[in-house]
């Protein structure tokens, strides 16, 4: 190998953002690129010689090792298989990688040397696909009835668990009883009825049961959203000063291990209908700025048949 080729190969294994992995015929690591975010802080000496199932334990695709063995045995490449992985962190971060694997052979005699595997981070692409999928589901399923309670149930069913781990819809009580939506900003103390709740957990904690009417305390992210009719992404910490304002909700957040809140106002022109609260919990990735991107929170007509306006997510 000449100096130029050697330098290019060294750069691939030390600086490239694309994961490059060489495995032997026993699927043990020969060399890999530790410059990628998934390998950050990992010592190469700790990985070389270890079997693939130990090194890539963060990958959630349980069939990946079987597929790699098939590539080794048949010589048929694996092209762009998308896998999920949990990357260490607080909380752990879910990432998506597009994996390609090819058998390495010595020529001219057909001697199998192992596998070359590349892994490209496609997390943002996959998150964008999820947002599009959920938004399409919302458009198809939500708003078939004028009853706010029915609409709320349709909404939470469309977003859990594909986009959020917990979803809650609360509607201004006077709107539920047939009055016109009040103009924003709504003052703290406005009465809201919880019309829908859904969680991916088997026995989820709830601050308030569906059907209960409560007065909105403030200042909180919820009261702020109904004041300016803007969605907001809120990282959740037990020390947040607004938490003691609403102890039952704070306790439910803590019990469900919620780490991120996306609170979205439901609005009709410049009037407020209620709130949608979306939570990410446990090892789910936090909400990000694109998740709260505004699309159209205002309906174009003041008619009650405009319920619900298109929410600004996912």
C-alpha positions in Angstrom: 0.0 0.0 0.0 1.4 3.4 -1.0 1.6 6.4 1.4 -1.4 8.1 -0.1 -3.6 5.1 0.3 -2.4 4.5 3.8 -3.1 8.1 4.7 -6.6 7.9 3.3 -7.3 4.7 5.2 -6.1 6.2 8.4 -8.3 9.3 7.9 -11.3 7.0 7.4 -10.7 5.3 10.7 -9.9 8.4 12.8 -11.7 11.4 11.4 -14.7 10.3 9.2 -18.2 11.0 10.6 -19.3 7.7 8.9 -18.9 4.6 11.1 -16.5 2.2 9.5 -16.1 -1.3 11.1 -13.9 -4.2 10.1 -14.9 -7.6 11.4 -13.1 -11.0 11.1 -14.8 -14.3 10.1 -15.9 -14.9 13.7 -17.5 -11.4 13.7 -15.0 -10.0 16.1 -13.8 -6.4 15.8 -10.6 -5.9 13.9 -10.8 -2.1 13.7 -13.4 0.6 13.8 -13.8 4.3 13.6 -14.0 5.9 17.0 -14.5 9.4 15.7 -18.3 9.1 15.3 -20.6 10.4 18.1 -21.8 6.9 18.9 -18.2 5.9 19.7 -17.2 9.1 21.5 -15.2 8.4 24.6 -14.7 4.7 23.7 -11.2 3.3 23.8 -10.2 1.3 20.8 -8.2 -1.2 22.8 -11.4 -2.0 24.8 -13.2 -3.1 21.6 -10.6 -4.9 19.4 -11.1 -8.6 19.5 -14.5 -8.5 21.1 -17.5 -10.2 19.4 -20.0 -8.0 17.6 -22.9 -8.6 20.0 -20.8 -7.2 22.9 -19.5 -4.1 21.0 -22.9 -3.2 19.5 -25.1 -4.1 22.5 -26.7 -0.6 22.1 -28.3 -1.7 18.8 -31.9 -2.7 19.3 -32.1 -4.8 16.1 -31.8 -8.3 17.6 -31.5 -9.8 14.1 -28.5 -7.8 13.0 -25.9 -10.3 14.0 -27.8 -13.1 12.1 -28.0 -10.9 9.0 -24.2 -10.2 9.2 -23.5 -13.9 9.4 -25.6 -14.4 6.3 -23.5 -11.8 4.5 -20.4 -13.6 5.6 -21.7 -17.0 4.4 -23.3 -16.0 1.1 -21.4 -13.0 0.0 -24.7 -11.1 -0.7 -24.2 -7.5 0.6 -26.6 -5.9 3.1 -27.7 -2.5 1.8 -28.9 0.4 3.9 -30.7 -1.4 6.7 -32.0 1.1 9.3 -31.4 0.1 12.9 -32.1 1.8 16.2 -29.5 2.2 19.0 -29.5 3.6 22.5 -26.4 5.8 23.0 -25.2 6.4 26.5 -26.1 9.7 28.1 -28.5 11.3 30.7 -31.0 10.4 29.5 -29.8 7.8 26.9 -30.3 9.0 23.4 -32.1 7.0 20.7 -30.3 7.3 17.3 -31.0 5.7 13.9 -28.2 4.3 11.7 -28.3 3.0 8.1 -26.1 0.0 8.0 -24.4 -1.5 4.9 -22.2 -4.7 5.1 -20.0 -6.3 2.5 -17.9 -9.4 2.6 -14.1 -8.9 2.3 -12.2 -11.4 0.1 -8.6 -11.9 -0.9 -8.0 -12.3 -4.7 -7.3 -14.0 -6.9 -7.9 -17.1 -4.7 -11.4 -16.7 -3.0 -10.3 -16.4 0.6 -12.9 -14.8 2.9 -11.3 -12.3 5.3 -14.4 -10.9 7.1 -16.8 -8.0 6.7 -16.6 -4.3 6.1 -19.6 -2.5 7.8 -20.5 1.1 7.5 -23.1 3.0 9.7 -24.5 6.3 8.7 -26.4 8.4 11.3 -29.9 9.0 9.8 -31.6 10.1 13.0 -32.9 13.4 11.7 -34.3 11.8 8.6 -36.1 9.1 10.6 -37.5 11.7 13.0 -38.7 13.7 10.1 -40.5 10.7 8.7 -42.1 10.0 12.0 -43.3 13.6 12.2 -44.8 13.4 8.7 -46.5 10.1 9.5 -48.1 11.4 12.7 -49.2 14.6 11.1 -50.9 12.6 8.3 -52.6 10.5 10.9 -53.9 13.6 12.7 -55.3 15.0 9.4 -57.0 11.7 8.6 -58.5 10.8 12.0 -59.0 14.0 14.0 -62.0 16.4 13.6 -64.5 13.9 12.3 -66.9 15.0 15.1 -67.7 18.3 16.6 -67.7 17.0 20.1 -64.5 18.2 21.8 -64.3 15.1 23.9 -64.4 12.8 20.9 -61.9 15.0 19.0 -59.5 14.9 22.0 -59.6 11.1 22.0 -58.9 11.0 18.3 -56.0 13.3 18.8 -54.2 11.4 21.6 -54.7 8.1 19.8 -53.0 9.6 16.7 -49.8 10.7 18.6 -49.2 8.0 21.2 -46.9 6.2 21.0 -45.6 7.2 17.6 -44.7 10.8 18.6 -45.2 11.1 22.4 -45.3 8.8 25.4 -48.1 10.7 27.1 -50.7 13.0 25.5 -53.3 15.1 27.3 -56.1 17.3 25.9 -57.7 20.0 28.0 -60.5 22.2 26.7 -61.7 25.5 28.1 -64.7 24.5 30.2 -67.0 27.2 28.8 -66.3 25.9 25.3 -67.2 22.4 26.3 -70.5 23.8 27.6 -71.2 25.5 24.3 -70.0 29.0 24.7 -67.8 30.9 22.2 -64.1 30.5 22.7 -62.7 33.3 24.9 -60.1 35.7 23.5 -56.5 35.3 24.4 -54.7 35.8 26.7 -56.5 33.7 29.1 -55.9 34.7 32.8 -54.6 32.2 35.4 -57.5 30.5 37.0 -59.3 29.8 33.7 -61.3 26.5 34.1 -60.2 23.7 31.8 -61.8 20.2 31.4 -59.5 17.3 30.8 -61.2 15.6 27.8 -58.6 13.0 26.8 -55.5 11.1 28.2 -53.4 8.4 26.7 -50.1 6.9 27.8 -47.8 4.1 26.5 -47.4 2.8 30.0 -49.6 0.0 31.3 -50.5 1.8 34.6 -49.7 5.4 34.0 -50.0 8.0 36.8 -52.5 10.8 36.2 -52.7 14.1 37.8 -56.4 14.5 37.1 -59.0 12.1 35.7 -60.6 12.6 32.3 -63.8 14.7 32.8 -62.5 16.7 35.8 -62.6 20.5 35.6 -59.7 22.4 37.2 -58.6 26.0 37.3 -55.4 26.7 35.5 -52.7 27.9 37.9 -49.9 30.2 36.9 -47.4 31.1 36.0 -46.6 27.8 34.3 -45.8 26.8 30.7 -49.5 25.9 30.3 -50.7 29.4 31.3 -48.1 31.0 29.1 -49.2 29.0 26.1 -52.8 30.1 26.6 -51.6 33.7 27.0 -49.5 34.0 23.8 -51.0 31.1 21.8 -47.5 29.8 21.1 -46.2 26.2 21.6 -43.1 25.7 23.7 -40.7 22.9 24.4 -39.9 22.6 28.1 -37.2 20.4 29.6 -38.6 19.1 32.9 -36.6 19.3 36.2 -37.9 18.7 39.7 -36.3 22.0 40.7 -38.2 24.1 38.2 -39.8 27.0 40.1 -43.2 26.5 38.5 -43.6 22.9 39.6 -44.9 23.6 43.1 -47.8 25.7 41.6 -49.4 22.4 40.5 -48.3 19.6 42.8 -50.5 16.8 41.4 -49.2 17.4 37.8 -45.6 17.7 39.1 -46.0 14.3 40.9 -47.4 12.7 37.8 -44.5 14.0 35.7 -42.0 12.6 38.3 -43.7 9.2 38.5 -43.9 8.8 34.8 -40.2 9.8 34.4 -41.1 12.6 32.0 -38.1 14.6 30.9 -39.6 16.8 28.1 -42.9 18.6 27.7 -44.3 20.0 24.4 -47.3 22.2 25.3 -49.4 23.3 22.3 -52.4 25.7 22.5 -55.5 24.9 20.5 -56.7 28.2 19.0 -59.4 29.5 16.7 -58.2 32.8 15.2 -57.2 34.8 18.3 -59.3 32.8 20.7 -58.3 29.9 22.9 -59.9 26.5 22.9 -57.6 24.6 25.2 -54.2 22.8 25.4 -52.5 19.7 24.2 -49.7 18.5 26.4 -47.2 16.0 25.0 -44.6 14.3 27.2 -41.5 12.3 26.4 -40.5 9.9 29.2 -37.8 7.4 30.1 -35.4 6.7 27.3 -37.4 8.5 24.6 -35.4 11.3 22.9 -36.2 14.8 24.1 -38.5 17.0 22.0 -36.5 19.5 19.8 -37.2 22.8 18.1 -38.6 21.1 14.9 -41.1 19.2 17.0 -42.7 22.5 18.1 -42.6 24.1 14.6 -45.7 26.1 14.0 -47.8 25.1 11.1 -51.3 26.6 11.5 -52.8 27.0 14.9 -55.4 29.4 13.7 -58.5 28.4 11.8 -59.5 30.6 8.9 -63.2 30.8 9.9 -64.9 31.7 13.2 -67.4 28.9 12.6 -67.6 26.3 15.3 -67.3 23.7 12.5 -63.6 24.6 12.2 -62.9 22.6 15.3 -60.2 21.5 15.7 -57.6 23.8 14.1 -54.5 22.1 12.7 -52.0 21.7 15.5 -48.4 23.0 14.9 -46.8 19.5 15.1 -45.4 17.0 14.9 
